[in-house]
């Protein structure tokens, strides 16, 4: 859809000339009336008076001192050719052309009469007289005075008042510049208003709106470039829009309030055309990705040289740049053709999608520029419309379409990459999920295997050793039935504690100690020993797992067994406390006590096992024994890897 819109705007300038011609139909009579009441005047009398320099138009025609002889009848539109290579005298000597139009034969009108002049072209001012009285004079400088603006002015102030019987139009021009003067229309507002507005739209408003829209979109592209400095295409688009705006400025600026001099304004319009061509070359080169260094260097050098050489007041060989403008445009034309030919050939070779569209625009732009060159040199009817602004408007739509395609293409590419990334991410997630499931299976198998080995090792070291000792004693007859029963009860306690260690305690040491109390309390009480349970709440142990739980239970079981077996105690006391970065579990009895150092030196198996198990879970054990009893302390860290320097050396 966008390509069809761009193509439509590319073909728009082709309709400009027919529309302009339709707005002012030709006539063969000197004053041909039309059905809407408008009179189309195609004959006038001309008097040309040479002079030197411009002069202000007099307020009354009598002050001009016009001779009664020398008037010639001319057909309108009327043109005077300009010198392609102006002479120094041609830029100083002036000619004042007086066009006299006889309106005495027109019938009276109930509506105020207007005079409509579609276009005049001159390097000078224009003034309109009615019956010898000044009715209108152009404003601004002699160069930029609104020559591209159609003229619509009243001939009589009100209805029923007589309109002038004669109209004189004074046109100043330089001898080298020539001039152009269109046909004249006389009629009321209804007959001429639509013609004036149609001409104003074609010659002024559309070029202004197109160049302003081009510049606005270029400003947006510049804002995009500020956020994405690597995308030079947006910066080039903005530069092209700025140069295009400056290039078309003289088509719609009337010259009334120019903030700069005529020389600098003319230089801006000439230099902007040169750099517009260079920027279009860089833009196309950036698109088809096939640079031409030699062409770029030579064209930039030529544009730079021309820009410097034509600077106002720099070269005395160019006293008036506006006289040399047609010659400069003619010199730039072959360079422009070369630049576009090279770029189009490379674009088509690179299969650039919009290459044909740009090629079509280049052909039309060349035709329009050539036509405007003829119009500028007064070689075609001055009632024609400059088509270069429409070529630039077409360029705006074509380049906007290209930028839009690039912009949306970038979004599509991002969407495609995101979709591909999402697919790869999804596949990767599926692979990770499969790997995770395999790792979970392996981890479960390893955990079960480790737990199985731990239980087997513990049963071998504890329950198995006790059973083997009991079997040997029975076989040798060294144990009584009561002793055998005690051994078997101890084996049952070992088995129950191994099973209890497999239950989840949620890092709760108190729950684990409660399990120990449930298992050992009957045995303690059956031995005639009183149990005092003074356990207080302590922080949770985050590292407490079944393996650690079994180590704690075995340490406590061994301690209780030693009390019941060796100390002849009558009371055993359990308590807990928080100690720095850990917790303490204390078992105290009131037995006879024992020599701790001597017991450790004899390599007591039970004490060594307690030390080994405590070390395995990052804890420490300590014994304090005397005649009034024994105090056993198990210190456990709150977190593994923390400060365990609080380890207690066994006494």
N, C-alpha and C positions, 0 to 999 in steps of 0.2 A: 504493500500500500504506500509506504514512504517513497519508494522509487517512482511510482506513478505521480505522486505529488511533486517530487523534484523535477520529473520530466515535464509536467504541466507548467511549472514556473520557468523551466528552460525555454518553453515555446511561447511564453507570455509576450516577450518583446516583439515577436512576429506580428502580434495583433495591434501594436502601438500605432504604426503608420496608417493602416486602414481606418482605425478609430479616429485618428486626428483628421484624416481626410474627410471622414463622414461628418465630423463636427463642423467643418467649413467647406461645403460643396462649392465647386468652381462655377463661374458664370462667364459668359462671353461678352455681355453688355457692360457698359461702364457702371451702371447702377441697376442691378437686376433685383426686382422685388421677389420675395418669397411668400408662401401662403401664410406664414405666421406673422407677417408684417415687417420682417427684417429686410433691409436693403443691403445687398452685397456689392461693394464698389471695387471694380477691378481696373479702373483707369484713374490716372491722376496727372497733374502737370508738375514737372520737376524743374527746379532751378538750383544749380550747384554753384556756390560761391567759395573760391579758395581763400585760405587765410593762413595765419601762423599762430598756433596756440588756441586754446579754448576760450570762449567768451560766454558770459552769462546771457540767457535769453532776455530780450527787452519785455517790458510789461505790455506795451502796445506795439502793434505791427508797424505803425508809422515811424517808430523810432529805429526800426531795422533798416530803413532806407532801401527797400527792395526795388529793383528796376522793373519797369513794366514790360521790357522785352527780354528775350532769352529763355522763356519758359518752353519746355518740351513735353509733349504727351508721352507717357510711359505706361506700360502694362504692369499691373500688380498681380502677384508679388514681384518686387524689383530688387535686383542684387547688383552690387559693384564688386568685382573680383579683388582679392587681396594679393599682395606680393608674398610669394613663398619665402624668398630671401629678402627681407626688408632692408632698405637703405637708411643711412643716417638721416637724410632729409625727410624720408617718409615717416619717421617717428616724430618729426617736429611740425611739418606742414599739415594743416588741417583743411577739411572741406566741410562746409555747412550745406546740407541738402534740405531744400524747402519743397514739401509735397503739398500741392494745392488741390483741394477736392471741392467741387461745386455741388451744393445741396439745395440750390434755389428751386430746382424742379420737383422736390419732394412735397407730397401733399401734407397738409397739417395733420397733427395727431393729438388725440385727447390725452395721451400719456406723455410724460417727460421723455425726451429722446436721449439715447445713450450712444456713445461711440465706442466700438469694441475693436481693439487692435490685437489680434492673436499673438503676434510676435514681431519684435524688431531686433536687429543684431548690429551692434556698433560699438566702437571704443569711443564713447562720448555720451552726451546727454540728449534727451528728447524733450520737446516742449510742444504743446498743442494750443492753438489759437482758434477762437470762434468769433467771426466777424471782427478780427483785429484785436481781440482782447485775450490775454493769456488765461487759459483755463487750467492747464496742468503742466508741471515740469518734473522730470525725474529727480530723485534725491540720491545722495551718496556721491561717490567719486565718479570720474569720467570713465573708469574701467569697469568697476563692479557697481552697476546702477540698477540692477533688477531686470536686465535685458531678457532673461528667460521667463519673466513673469508676464502673463497677458495683461493688457490694459483695458479697463472698463470705466468710463467716466461720463458724467452727465453733460449734455450740450446746452440744455436750458434748465433753469432752476426749478420750474414748476410746470404743471399741466396748463394748457391753453395759452402759454407764452410762446412766442415765436422762437423756433430754433435757428441757429446761425445759418445764413445763406451760403457761407463759405467757411471752410476749415483749412487752416494751414498747420502742417506738422513739420517742426524744425528738428533735424537730426544732425548732430555733430559727429564727425569721424576723422580719424587719422588717414592720411592719404595711403599709407601702406596697409592699413587694416581692412579697407573696403567696408561694405555694409550690406545689410539685408532688411527689406521692408515688406511686410506681408500685405494681404488685401485688407480692406477696411469694411466694417459692418456698422450700420446705423439702424436703430430700432428702439423699441421700448424694453422694459425690464423682462417681461415675459418672453420676448423673442430672443434676447441676447443673454439672459442670465444663465440658461442651461449650457449655452455654448462656452461662455466664460468659465463656468465651474468645471466643465468637462476638460477644457484646455488646462486650467489650473491644476486639476487632478493629475493629468498626464505629465505635465511639464515640471510641476513643483512638488505636489503633495505626495504622490507615490514614490518618487526618488527619496524624499525626506523620510517617509515612514519606513521604507525599505532599509535605508542606511542606518536609521535609528534602531530598528529592530535587530539588524546585523550587529551593531555595536553592543546592544543590550545582551544578546546571546553570547557575544564575545566576552563581555564582562563576567558572565556566568562561567564561561570556560576558563577565564583567568582565575576565578575563585576556586574552581576545581583543581587547577594547576598548583595553586598555593598549598593545597592539601596533598597533592601527589606530584612532587617535583620531578619525578622521573618521567612523567608523561608529557614530553615536550610538545606533543601534538596539540594540546589544549592551549599552550602558550602561543604557538604559531597561529592557531585559529583566532585568538584574541588580537594578535598583531595584525592579521589580515583584516579583521573587522575594523580596527582603528584606522588603518591605511585606507580602506574602502570608504569610511566615513569622511576622512579628510579629502579624498579624491572627488567625492560627489558634493562637497560643500558648496562649490560655486554654482551648482545648478539651482539651489533653492535659497541661498543667502542673497538678499536683495542689495546689500551694500550700504544700507542706511546707517547702520550702527556697527561697522566693523571695528574691532578693538585694535587692529594692526593696519599697517600701511598696505596699499595696493601691491607694492613690490613683494613684500613678504607673503601676502595672501596668495599671489600668483605662484610664488616659489613653492609654497606648501602644496598646492594642487599639482604642480609638475613633479616635485620630488616624491610625493605620495604615490603617484602612478608608477614610478620606477621601482620603489621599494615594495609596492603591492605585487608587482610581477615577480620580484625576487622571493618574497614570502610565499607566494603560490607555488613557485618552484621548490622551495624547501619543504612545503607541506606535502606536495605530491611525492617528492623524493622520500620523505619519511613514511609515506603510505606504502609505496611499492618496494621499499627496502633495497633499491639498486642505485646507490649514489653515483653522481657524475662530478668528481672533484674539479676537473678542469672547467666544466661549465659553471659550477658554483663560484669558483674563484674569479673567472673572467667576468661573469655577470655582476657579481658583487663589486668588483673593481670598477666596472663601467658605471654602475649606479652611483658609487661613491664619487667617482670623478665628475659625473654630470651634476650631482647634487652640490659639490663644492664649486664647480665652475659657474653654476647658475645662481649662486648666492647673490642677493642684491648688493650692489655697490662694490663687488669684488672684481668683476671683469668689465673694463670699459668697452669691450667689443660687443657687449650686450646691454645697450642703454635701456631698453624696454623689453623685459622678459616676455610679456604677453604678445609682443610682435613675433617672437621666435618660437612660441609654444607650438604652432602647427608644424614647424620644421623639426623640432625636437620629437614630437609625437611620430612624425614620419621616420625619423632615424631610429626610434625605439622599436618600430614595428617589425623589422626583420629579426632583431634579437628576440623579441617576444615569440615570433613564429618558431625560431630555433629552439627556444626553451620548451615550449609546449610540444613540439614535435618529438624532442628527445624524451621528455617525460611520458608522453602518451605511448611511444614505442616501448619503453621499459615497463609501463603499467600493463600493456597488453601482453608483453612477454611474460611478466610475472603473474598473469591471470588475475590481476587486480579486479575484484568484482564490480567496482564502480568505474572502471576504466572507460567503458563505452559512454557512460553518462558524462564524464569529464571531457571525453573526446568531442562529444556533441556540443557541449558548452564552449569548448575552445574554438570550434569552427564558427559557431554563431557569434561568439565574442569578437573574433577576427572580422567577421562581416559587419557587425555593429560598429566596431571601432573605425573601420574603413569608411563606413557611411557617415559617421560623425566627423571624420576628417574632411569629407566633401562638404558637409554642412558648415564646418568651421571655416572653410576657405571660400564660402559663398558660391559653391559650385552646384548646389541643389536648392530647392525652394526653401526660403527661410521659415515657411509655415510648418516645415517638418519638425519632428520631435527628436531630441537627442536620445539615442537608444543605449548609450553606454551605461547610464544608471540602471537600466533594466537588465543589462548583462550582469552587473554587480549584484542586483537583487536575485537573479537566477543563481549566481555563484553562492550567495548566502544560503539559499534553500538547498542547493546541491551539497555544499560543505556541511550544512546543518544535518542533512540526511546522513552524510558519511559519519559525522561525529556521533549522531544518534545511534547509527548501526554499531559503531565502535563502543559506545557507552553501554548499549543493551547487550552487545556481544560480550563485553567484559563481565556484565552481570550473569549472562548465560554461562560463560566459562567458569565463573566462580561457583554458580549453581551446579555445573557439571562436576567440578572438582570436589565440591562439598558432598555431592551424591556419591562420587567414587570413594571419597574419604570415609563417608558413612558406611558404604558397603565393605570397604577394607576393615574399618573399625568393627563392624558387625562380625565379619569373618574372624578377625583377631579375637574378639570377645568369645566367639564360639570355640576357637582353639584354646583360649585360656580356660574357658569353662571345662572343656574336656581334660585339659592338663590338670586343672584343679580337682576334678573328680578322680582322676588317676592318682594324684598326690594324696587325696583323702583316703582312697582305698589303701595305698601303700602305707600312709601314716597310721591308719587304723590297724593294718596288719603288723606294722612294726611295734605299735603301742601294745597290741595284744600279745605279740611275741615277747616284748620286754616284760610285760606284766606276768606272763606265764613263766618266764625265766626267773623273775624276781620271787614269785611264789614258790616255785620249785626249789630255788636256792635257799629261801627262808625255811621251807619245810624240811629241806635236807639238813640245814644247820641246826634247827631247833627241834622240831617234832621228830625227825628221823634219828637224830643223835640220841634223844631221850628214849625212844623206843628200842634202839639197839642196846643201850646201856641196861634197860629193864630186861630185855630178852636174855642178855648174858648173865645178869644176876639171878634170874629165875632158873636158867639152866644149871648154874653152879649152886643153887639152893642158898644163896647168900642173903635173900630178902624175904621178909615175912609177907603175909598177905596184906597187912595194913600198909607196908611200905610200897608194895606193888600197886596198891590202889592209889596211893599218893602220886606215884609216878604217872600212872595213867590219867589221873585228874589234871596233872600238869600238862600232859600231852593234849588233852581236850582243850585246856585253856589256850595253848599255843594255836591249835586249829581254829578256835573261835576268834582269837585276835586277828589271825590272818584273814579270816572272812570279813571281820568288822572293818579292817583297813580298806577293803574294796568299796565300802559305802561312801557316798559323797557327804563330806562334812562342811562344804562351802567355806573353807578357810577358817572355820570356827574351832579354835582350840578347846573351848569349854565343852562343845558337843563331843569332841574326841575323848576328852577326859571322862565325860559322863558315860560313854561306852565302856571305857576301862573300868570305871566303878561298877557298872552293871555286871561285868564279867568276873572281876576279882573280889568283890565284896563278900560273896558266899564263902570263898576259900579263906579269906582273912578272918571272918567271924567264926568259921569252923575250927580255926587254929586257936581260938580263945583270945584273939587280939581285937581291941576296940579300934574302930575306924572313925577318925574325926575329919570331916570334909569341909574345909574352909576356903573353897575356891571362890575367887572374886572375878568379875568381868575384866577381860583384857582385850586389846585391839585384835582385829582379824589378821591372820597370817596369809598374805596374798599368794604365797608360794606353796601352801599346804596342799599336797596331792596324795593319792593313795600310797605312793612309795614313801613319802615323808611321814604320813600318818602311821605306817607300819613301823618305821624306825622309832618314832616316839612311843608307840605302844610297847615295843620290845624293850626299850630302855626302862620304861616304868615297870613292866612285868619283871625284868631282871632285878630291879631295885627291891620290889615287894618280896620276890622269892628269897633274896639275900637276907631281908629282915626276918622273914618267917623261919629260914633255915638256920641262921647263925647267931642272932642277937638275943634271943629269949626275951623280946620286947613284949609289953602288954598293951601298948598303944602305938598306933601309927597315924600320922597327920599329913593330909594333902592341902597345899595352898598355892596360890598364884599371885603374881605381882608384875607390874610394868617397870622395866629397868632400862632407862635411856632409849636406845634404838631397838630394844627387844623386850621379851617377856621372860619371866622365870617361873618354872614349875618346881616346887620344893616338897620333898618327902622327908619327914622327921619321925624318929622312933625314940623310945626311952630304954633301949636295950643296953647291953654291956659295952658295945662299941668295939672297934678293932683298929689295928695299926695300919693306916692307909698306905704309908710309904712302903712298909714291909709287904703288904698285900700286892701292891703294884710291882714291887721288885721281884716277887715270886712269879710274876707274869700270870696273875689270876685271869682265867679265861673270861669270866663274867664281866669284870671291870674293864678289860681291854675291849670287849665287844661293845660295851656302852660308849666308850670313848670313840671307837670307830664309827658307830652309828650316828653319834652326835656330830662328828666331823663331816659325815656324808650329807647332812642337811644344814651345814653352816653354823651349827651350835657348839656349845661346850658343856662339859659336866665337871662337877666339883664335889668332893666329899669333905665333911668336917666331922670328925668322930672323937668321942671322949668317954669318960666313965658314966656320964649322964645320958648318953645316947649318940645317935648319928644323924647328921643333916646332909641330905643329898640335894644338889641344885642343878637343874637342867636349864641353860639359857638358850633361847631361840631368837633369831633376828626377825624383825618385822618385815624386812624386804631383803631378798637375796641381792648381793652386790653392794649393799650398804656398808655402814661402818660396823665391821665385825671385829674391830680391834679390842672390843670389850671381852674377848675370849678369856675364860678363866683357866688358869693352869691348875691341874689336879694337885691337891695337897697330899 
